[in-house]
Amino acid sequence: MDFYQRYYRRSLGLYKLVVLGKESLDDLQALVHRYFDELADSFEKELEGKEKQSTADIIKEIYTPMPAWRVPNRLNVVPVAQVHTIELQFPMPSTLKMYKHKPTRYLSHLIGHEGSGSLLSCLKGKNYAQELYSDDSSSNCNPWSIFSIHLELTELGLEKIEDVLSIIFAYIDLLREKGPQKWIQDELRTVGDLQFKFLSKRNPMDYACSLVGWMQHYPPEHYLSGPYKLYDWDPDATAECLKRVVADNMLMMVSSPTMKGTTSSTCPWFGTEYESIGVEEDLWKRLRDVKHSEFPELALPEVNDMIATDFDVLKAPDMPQDMPVCILQTKTSRLWYKPDNVFEMPKVNVMFQFSSKDTLSSPEAGVAINLFAQIVQEKCNEITYLASMAGLHSALSYTHAGLELHVSGYNHKANNLVQRVVDTLTELTNIEPEMFSRIVAKTEQEYDSFLVSQPYQHAIHAGDLCLEHVKYSVFDKLNALKHITAEEVLGVSKRFLNYCKVETLVHGNVTAEQAIEMAEMVLQKIKQGHAHDSTTHPSVERRVVQIPSEVPCLYRFSEYNNGNTNSCLEIILQMGALTLRDNATLAFLKHLIQEPAFNQLRTEEQLGYIVHSSVKTSGDNIKGLLFLIQSDSFHPLHVESRVEEFLSKFRDRIISMTSDHFQKNVDAVVSSFLEKNKNLGEESSRYWHVILNQTYHFTRLQELAEHVKTMTKNRVLMFFDKYVAEKAPCRRKLCVQVFSTQHKEYMDEQVDANVRLIKDPEEFKREMTLYPLPPKIGVELRSNDGKS
């Protein structure tokens, strides 16, 4: 209370309020007066006769003045994640008042650039770094700001850390010598103006939270545009900020698992091990004196030719507003198209799936395609980075089915970006040894980092290993990674591309003819002249294990990370392929369970910080009800008993529910199914999900809502009694228990005779029945205007 009175009751100016709603401004203002006038009046009375203080004055009392910062300095840190990083922090006077020209945005743009001649390009070329970003805003407050540079290093980069730092400060010397460039600021200003002009709608809660934070930093006329726009140009302010980016004003933090055993201090709050090294005179002298001429590959970026200039919005009045149509179809490819006739923005989302059963044939094949995707991303990084700076984003990623390429942003140059990425994808014939070893090491780090992630992630992964007929563990992938060669990656990827199937969605401000042209261009390049209609592999089949109804199944294992004190429980009540009506009932039951489960198991019983319940989908269509609880206080056996106890009493809760309460829940679920898309990205994602699960049922959510509207208590109880209740005839239970070191003694507890203990998921799956695949759905080909 003392802290509250001291800092929160000193000034009404500390408080900012955002009220966002569909009502008129007059109605919203009336709501504010009704609920907040009393607060304002109480402040006025309490502060009467006292000196009024600004927010800035109060914040200065809390934060340490900048002269007290202990720089220069070096810290060595032992992380949890299996990665090597350097973070360089440079304190400087607050840049908040310089928001009109944002001098540190200029610096972060250049230092974090990934194009030709950039700092990252140079470091990658020497196999020193994996990633680099520069942050100009996350550590801003009124007394001071922090400008930071963050690098993820390779093992060689960690070994050559002095060389890495020399290259960084050589690039800073280049910026200092060239001085602030107005054309670069103009480019940033153009991009900022476009970003603000064509902002997509966001989740209202997220937007309100962001806006109320911006109100603390910007004047009223710039509350909305302040974070995005550059209003003027002040080269002196940029040069002044650059003066602070020097070795003698630097806190350097080197974080690596290799620091284990070399530190003597421990953070009292988080237990992080670290060591303060202080200034190394020889290194600091080198960083003061280094010149950019020592690294001739360093240069300022070229003019960005990916910035859009055509923002005309096309009209398509005759096309459906709630679904895409198939306008191109062969035995191996399909193109779905929908113009943006809802949001009318000069943007497009283009999504390609390249799928082949080959990716599921072995861990080695999956790892090879994963490495291939990362190598292609790396090869075309300089162009994709320029595009991303211009608001046009791309991502090539590995999935269970193969590869997905997504391009999103302003439509003007989207086709150019797709073509350049696909050219790299299809023309890759050589992988430099340094690049290959760096990406293999990065992938190994990602797999290793998964092993020290949270136990609930391990539980979910283990559950999927038991249920998905073809799924490989992270240990399988690590083993495959140890032996793979660049030649194998090229061979697997070439075979994959020659025989894959291609599914495409083009959604946005393009014509049907432009969509067809883009899709045919990609298909021609992918197949490279092969007779693709007769040389494809079978489609990917996502088969799912059927848990027996008469015997619950249990999979136990020790938590991978011995340092994590949390254990975890996952329960999946599998229900199989449900009708649309039963899917609606499952969704409604999940809605009824979610809040009481959280309240009972987390708030009241305090079983753990993470208490989660949701609908679980395995494969494309096998449904279930999932409970996930992570706890450092209770072992999984106890947690499981409490979940079962909760479920045993939940039937009575449904019975006792009043008609009004039941109807309010019906209305809430109907609303969630009928919620409108807030932006083009949300709309595209919904269509893409339906395309990937091959149901092509684009009106599913609306039909589910209709089923929920007719929901009755009796229908819910019948569903509960069939699938969920302890003695339910169709109860198919899979339980996953993850034991931390402190709960390991319970791992050997005797299992009931009627429970199937899974010792090896692969052996278990060999003995189990598989659900049949869903029937294939025919697709109707439409003309370019959306008509049959």
N, C-alpha and C positions, 0 to 999 in steps of 0.2 A: 504493500500500500504506500509505503514511503516513496518508492520509485515512481509509482503511478501519480501521486500527488506532486512530486517534484518535477516530472517531465510531461505529464499528460494533462495536468490541470493548470498549467502556467499560461497557456495562450490558446484562444479559440482558433487562431491562425494555423495551429498544428493540424487541424482537422480539415479534410477534404471529403466531399460527398458526391457520388455519382448515382443518379436514379435513372435507370434505363427501362423503358417500357413502351407498349404500343399505344398508350393513352396520349391525349393531346398534351402540349406543353403546359397549358393552364391546369389540367387535371394533375399532372405530375408535380407542378409547383404547389398545388393544394395539399398533396400528400406530404411533401417536405415540410410545409408549415405545420401540418397536423402532428407529425411525429418528431420534429426536431426543434420547433420553437422553444420548447421547455428546456432543452439542453443549452441553447444559446442564451436564454434568460438566466439560467443558473450560473453560467460563466460570467455574465455581465455583473451579477450581484457579487460573486466570489472575488472578482478581480477589481471591483470598484475601489478606487483610490490607490491601486498598485500600479507600478511601472509596467507597461505592456512590453513584452519581448517578442522578437521575431523567431521564426523557426530556426533560422541560421544561428541566432545567438544561443539558443538552447542546445542545438547540436554541437556547438563548439565546446560546451561543457562536458559532453559525453566522449568525444573523440580526441585522441592525442594530437597535439599540434604537430605540423609537419617537421619542424626542426628536430623533434625528438625521435624521428625515425632512425633506426640503426642501420644506416647505409653508409658505405658499401658493406656488404656481408654475403656470406655463402652458407647455405644450409644443405646438408645431406639428409635425405628422408627415406625411410623404408616404407614402401606402399603395400597395400593389400593386393592390388592388381599386378599381374605379371608383365608390367611394361616399364620402359625406361623413358623418363621425361626430363626436360629442363623448363623451368618457368622463370622468366626474367621480369621483375617488377620495378617500375620507375615511378616513385611518388612525385607529384607536382601540384601546384596550386589548383584549386577547383576549376574545371573547365565548363561547369554548368552555365555560367553566365556568357560563355562563348558559343552558345547553342546555335546562333544564327550562321556562323561559318564553320563550326565543328572542326577545329584544327586537328584533333586526334583522329577523327574519321579519315582525314587525308592520310595521316601517317599509317594507320592500321590498314588502309586500303593498299598502300604500297608495300609495307613490310609483310603483310599476309597474302600478297599476290601469288598466284600459282602459274602465271603464264611464262612465256619465253623470257629469259634474262632475270627471272625473279630469284629471290633468296631461296625459296623452297626448291625451285628447279635446280639450282646449283648444289644444294645439299643432297637432293636425291641423286643427282649425277655422280656424286662421290660416295653414294651408299651410306650417308650419314643420318638421314632422317626419313620418317614415314609421313608425318603430317606436321603442319605448322599453322597456327592461327594467331592473330594479333587482336587484342580486345581493348576497345577504347571507352567502354561505357559501363561495364558491370560493377566497377568499384568507384562510383562517383558519389560524392556528397558535398555539402557546402564548404567545409574547411579545406578539403583536399581531394585529389583524384589519383588513381593509379593507372598507368599505362602498362600493359603487360604483353609479353611475347611468350607463347607456349609451343614447345616442340615435342613430338614423340620421336625418340631416337631409335636407331638400329643398335645392335651390339657394337658394331664398328664405330658408330657415332658416339656411343658412351665411352669407348676406349679412346677416341680422338676428340674429347670434349673441348680441348683448347683450340683445335682447328675449327670446330663448329662455332665456337664463340667468336673466333677471329673473322669468319665469314659473315656472321651477323653484324659485327661492328664495322666491317668493310662496307656492307650495304648501307648502314646508317651514315658512314662517311660519304658515300655516293649521294645520298639524299641531301646531306649538308652542303656538298659542293655544288650540286645542280640547283639547289634552292627550290622553294615552292613554285610549282608550275600551274599557271592559270588554266591551261587546257585540261589538266587532270581534274581540277576542281569543277570545271564546267561539265565534264563528263559525269562526275559524281552528282552534280546538281540536277542534270537531266534525268539520271536514273532515279534519284530521290523524288523528283516531281512526278515522274510516271508511276512510281510505286504508290504515292499518296493518291494520285488522281484515279487509279484503277484498283484501289484496295478492295479485296473481297470481304464479304461479311464474315464475321467470326462468331463463335459461341458467345452469347450475350454476357454470361458470367465472366468469361475470360476478358472480354473487351472492357467491361465495367472496371474490373480489377486493374487492367493496364492503364486505363484512362485516369483513374483516381491517383495512380502513382505519377503519371505525367503532370498532373495538376500541382504536384509538389515542386516541379522543376521549371515549368514554363508559365509565361503570363497568359491570361485568359484568351487573348486573340490567337495564341499558338498551342492551346491545349491539344488539339487534334492533329495538327501538322508538325508540331515541334520535333517529334522523334524521327521524322522522315526527311524533311526538306532542308536545303541549304539556302539561306536567304541572301547572303553576301559573301565577299571574298576578302580575307585579311591575311596576307602572306606573312606579316610581321608576327601575328599570333601563332601561326604554324611554325615559323622559325623559332620562336620563343619556346614552344613545347618541345621541339626537337633538341634544344639545348639541354633539356632535362634527361634525354635518352642517352646517357653517358655511363661509363663504367663506374665512376665515382659516386653515382646516384642510383646504384643498382643493388637490389636484393636478388640473389641467384639461388634458386632451389633445385637441386638435382635429386631426382627421385628414382630409385632403382632397387629391385629385390637384392641386388648384389651388395647393397649397403648393410645388409643384415650382419650383425656382429661387429660393426665398426662404429656404432653410435653409443652415446652415454646418457642421453636425455630422453625423457618420455613425456609426451603431451598429457597433462593431467585430465583433460576432458575426453579425448578420443583414444588415448593409449598409443598414439603414433610415436614410433622411435625416430629420433633425429639427432643431428650433431651440428653445432654452430662452428664453422671452420674459420670464419673471419676472412680478411683480405690476403690473397696470395700475391705478393708484390710483383713477381715476374709476370704472372698472368695478367694482372691489372695493367701493368705497363704496356704489355703487348696490345691490350684492348684499347688503350688510350692512343697508341701510335699507329695502328693498322690503317692502311690506305686501300681504297677500292681498286687501285691499279694493280694490286697483287692478284686480283681475281677478275680478269678481263671478261669473263662470261656474265658478270653482273651488269644489269642495265635497267633503265626505267622501262615500263611497259609501252607497247605500241598502242596506237589509237584502237579502240574497241569497235570493230566493224559488225558486232552482233547486236548493237542497240537498235531496237525497232524504230521505224519512222512512219509506218502505215498503221493507223488505228481505226480504219473504217470498219463499222459493224455491219455484217451481212444480215439480210432478212430471209427467213424460211417459214412463211406462214402456213404451208401445207404439210409440214412434218409433225409427227407426234411430239407432245411436250413431256411425256412421262416414260419414254423408252427409246432405245436405239433400234435401228432396223438393219438387217443383214443385206448389203448391196453387192457383195462379191463372195463367191463360194466355189471352191474346188475340193478335190479329195483331201488336200493337205493344207488348205488355208481358208480362212473366213474373215471377212471385214464387216465390223459393226460400225454404224455411223449415226451420229445425232448432231445436228447443228445446235448452237446455243440459242435457243428460242425462249429461254427463261431469264437469264441474267443479262444477256446482251452486252458482253464484255469482249474486247479484242484479244481474247486468249483462247488457247486450245490445250487439251490434254490428249496425248497420243500414247497408247499402251500396246505393247507387243508381248505375247508369250510365245517362246520357242520351246516346244516340249517334245520329249522323246523318252521312251521306256528305258533307254540306255542309262539315264542318270540314276536309275534305281537298281541297276544290275549289280553294283558292288560299291563299297566305301571308296575304292580307288577312283571309280568313274565320277562319283559325286564330288570328291575333292578336286579332281582334274577340272571339272566344269566350273567349280567355285574359283579356283586359281585363274582359269581362263578369263572369267568375268572381271576379276580384279586387275589382271594384266591389261585387258582392253581398256578398262577405266583409266588405268595409268597412262597408257599410250595416247589416249585422246584427252588427257586432263587439261592441257593448255587451252584447247578450244572450248571444252565444256566449262572451264572456269570463266573464260571471257563471257560465254553465254550466260552463266549464272549471275555474273555481275550486271548483266543487262536484263535480268528478270526472266531468263529462259533456262529452265533447269532440266537436267537429265540424270538418270540413274540406271545402270546396268547391274542386275543382281541375280544371284543364284537362288533358285527355289527348288522345292521337292520335285517339280516337273521338268526343270531345265533352267532356262534363262528368262528374265523379264527385262524389257527396256521401256522406261517411262520418260517421256518428254513433256514438260508442262511450262506454260508461260505465254508471253505474247506470241500470237500466231504468225506475225510477219516473217520471221526467219526460222520458224520451227522446222520446216522441211529441210532447210540447209543443215540444221544441227542433226536431224535424224540421218541424213545422208552421210555426214562426216563420221558419225559414230558407227554406222553400219559398214562404211568403207573400212574402218579400223578393225571391226569385228571379222570381216570376211577376208581381209588382206594380210592378216597376221601370219607370217611364215617364219619369224625368228624372234626368240626371246633372249635378250642380253643376260648373261650369267649373273651380273650384279643385281639386275632388276628381279630376276627369278628368285635368287636367294633372299632378297629383301622382302618380297611378297610372301614367300614360304614362311619366313620368320614372323612376319606380321600375322599370318593366319594361325601359326602355332601359338602366338601370344593370345589371340582371340579364343582359341580352344582352351588354353591354360587358364585364361581369365574366367571362362565359364565355370571352371572347377572351383574357383574361389568366389563365385557369385552367391546369391542368397539361396538358402535351402529350399525355399518354395519353388525356385526355378528348377532345381534338381528334381523335385518331386513331380513337377509337370512333365519334365523330360522323361522321367522314368515311367510315368503313366502312359505317355505316348509310345515308348518302347514296347510296352506290354500290349497295347491295343492296335498299333499300326503294323500291318503284316510285313511291310518292308520299311524299316527305319533303322539307321545305324547310330550307335552311341558315339559320344565324343571321343572315347578311347579308340574305337574303330577308326575314326577319322585321323586322330593323332598318329596312329600306327601307319595308316596309308600315307600320311604326309611325309613320314620319315624316308620313304623309299621312292617317292615319285620324282620323275625327271621332266625337264622342259620338253623333251621330245614326246613323252607320253601325253603331256597336256595338249600339245599341238595335234597329235594323232587322234585323241579322244574328241577334241573340239571339232576337228574337221569332219569326222564321222557323224558327230552329233548334228552339225549344221546341214550336212547333205541329206539327212534322213528325218529331220524334225518336222513337226507340224507347226503352223503359225496361226495364232489367233490375234486379231487386231481390233482395237476400239479407237476411233477418231471422234472426239467429242469437243465441239467448240466452234469458233468463228472461221470455219472453212467450208467450202462447197463439197458436195458429194464427189464431183469430178476431181477436186484436189485430194480428197481422201483416197480415192481409187488410185490416183497417180502415185501417191506416197506408198500405199500398200504394195502395189505392183513393183515399184522400184526396190523395196526391201526384199520382196520375195525373189526377184530376179538375182539380186546380189547374193542372197543367202544360198540359193540353189546353184548358182554359177553354171547354168546351162544343163544341169541334170534333169532328167525326165521325172520331175518330182511327184507327178501324179501316180507313178507306179513304183516308186522306190522309197516308201516311207516305212517306218517301224510302227508297231502297234502303239495305240495311245497309252498314256500313263494310267494305270489302274490302282486306285487307292483302296485296297482291301482292308477291312477292319475285323479284328478278332471278336467273336461273340462270347461274352462272358456267360458261363452257365448259370441258369436261374436257380438251380438246386444247391450250388456250392459257391459261397463267396470266395473271392481270390485276394490274396495278400502278398505284397512285395515289400520286403524290408531291406534296407542297406544303411551303411554308415555314411554320415555327412562327409563329403569330399574334403571340405576345408576344416581341419582340426581346430583352427583358431576361432571358428564360429560357434557360439554357444547355443544357437537356436536349433531346435528340431522342427519337423514339419509333418503334417498329415494332409493327404489328399484322398478324398472319397469321390468316386464316380459311380453314380447309379445309372447304368446304361439302359437305354430304352429301345434302341434300334431305329429303323427307318419308319418314321411316323407319318401319318396322314397330315394334311394341312390343318384339319380340325384339331388333331392331337398336338401338333406343333403349337397351335394357339393356346391350348390348355397348359402345355409345359411352360410356355413363356409367361402365362398368367400365374401359374403356381410359383415359378421362380420369383416373380414380382412380390407375391404374398410372403414368401419365405425370407427375402433378402434383408429387410429392415429388422424383423424380429430376431433373425439369426445373429445379426451384428450386435443388436442390443443385448441379447441373452449371453452369447458366447464371448463377446469382447468387453462390452461395457459392464455387465453385471458379474460374469464369472472371470473376466480378465484372463482368458486363456492365452491370448497373444496379441501382438500389435497388428498382425495381418489376419483378418477374418474375412473371407471372401466366399460368395456363392454366385453361381452363374450357370447358364446353359452351356454344355460342352458339346462341340461337334467334332467327331472323329471322321477322317476321310472327308467325303463330300456331303454325306447325308445321315450319318449315324448319330443320333442325339442322346443326350444324357444330362443329368443334374450333377453339378460339381460343387464340392465344399473343399476349401483350402484354408488351413490354419497354420501359421508359423508361431512357435512359442519357445521362449527360453526359460519358462517357469515350469512347464509340465511336459512329460514325455508323451509320445504319440498314442500310446495305449489309453491313457487317461483322456486325451483330447477326443479320440475316437468314441469313447464311451459317452462323452458329453454331447457329441453331435447326435449320436443315436438316441440319447435321452430327449434331446430337443425335438427330434423328428417324431418320437413316440407320442409326444404331447401336442404336436402341431395339428393333428386331425381335430382334436377338441377345439383348438383355436379357430379353425375354419368353421366348425359347427356353430360356435358361439358368436360369430361375426354378425353384426346387424345388417339389415338390408341396405341401409344408407352407406355403411362402411364398405360393404361389398361393391356397391355400385360406384363409389368413388375410386376404388381400385380398378374396376373395369374401365372407367373413363380415363384413368391415368395411363393404362396400358394401350388403349386405343389411341390416345394422344401421342404416345411414343412411337407407335407404328406409322402414324399419319404425319409425323413431324416433317416439315418441309426442309429440303436441302438449303443450307445457308449460303453455299457458294458452288462454283463449277466443280471444284475438287471433290466436295462431298457427293455431288450428283454422279460424277465419273466413277468414284470408288464404289458406289452402290451397284452401278451397271457392271463394273469389272468383276466384282465378287460373284454376281449371277452368271456372268460369262464363264468364269473359271470353274465354277462347280457344275457347269454344263447342264443346268436346268433350264436356262434361258427364260426363267419365270420372272419377268420384270415387274409384274404387278403383285408379287407375293406379299409384300408388306400390307398393301391395301386389302388383300383378301384375308390375311391374318386378322386385321382390324375388324373386318366384318364378322369373323368367327368369334372374336372376343366380345363383340357387342351382344351376342346372344348367350354369353357365358352364364351358367347357373352354378349354384353352390353344389348341387348334386353331381354335376358333371366333373367338378374339381375333385370331389370326394371319391368318385369312381376311379378317376385317373390316379389319385394318391393311393388308393387301395390296390390298384393293379401293379404299380411300379415302385412305390416309395415305402409304404408301410413295411414293418419288420417281417411280416409273414406274407407279403405280397407275392402272388403266383409268378409274376414276371419281374421280380427284383433281381437285377444282375449287378452285383457289387464288386468293384475293384477298389481295394484300399492300398495306398502307398504310404509307407512310414519311413521317414528319414530321421536317423538318430544322431544327435550331436554327441561329443565325447562325454559330456556330463550326464547324458541319459543312456549311455551305451549298455549299462547293466540290464536294462529292460528289453534289449534287443533279443535276448535269448529266452524270453518268457515263452512258456509252452503255448502253442497254437491249438485252438479247439479242433477236435477231430473232424468237424464238418467244414473246416476252412482249408482251401487249397493254397499252400505256401509256394510262392514262385521263387525259385532259387536262381533261375537263368531265364530272362525274358525270351530269348531265342528258342530254347527248348520248350518253353510254355507255348509259344505260338505254333510250333510244329504239331502240337497235340490238339489244338483248338479248332473248332469250326469257324469258318469265315462267313460274314454276312454276304449275300449276293450283291453284285454291282447294281446300281440303279439302272433302269432301262434307258437306252439311248433316246434322246429327244430330237425329233426332226426339226429342221429350221427352214422357215419359208423365206425364199429370196424375194426381195423387194426391188423395185426400180429406184432410180436416184431421187425421185420425188417422194419416196416413202410408200408408194402404192404397190400392191401385189402385182 
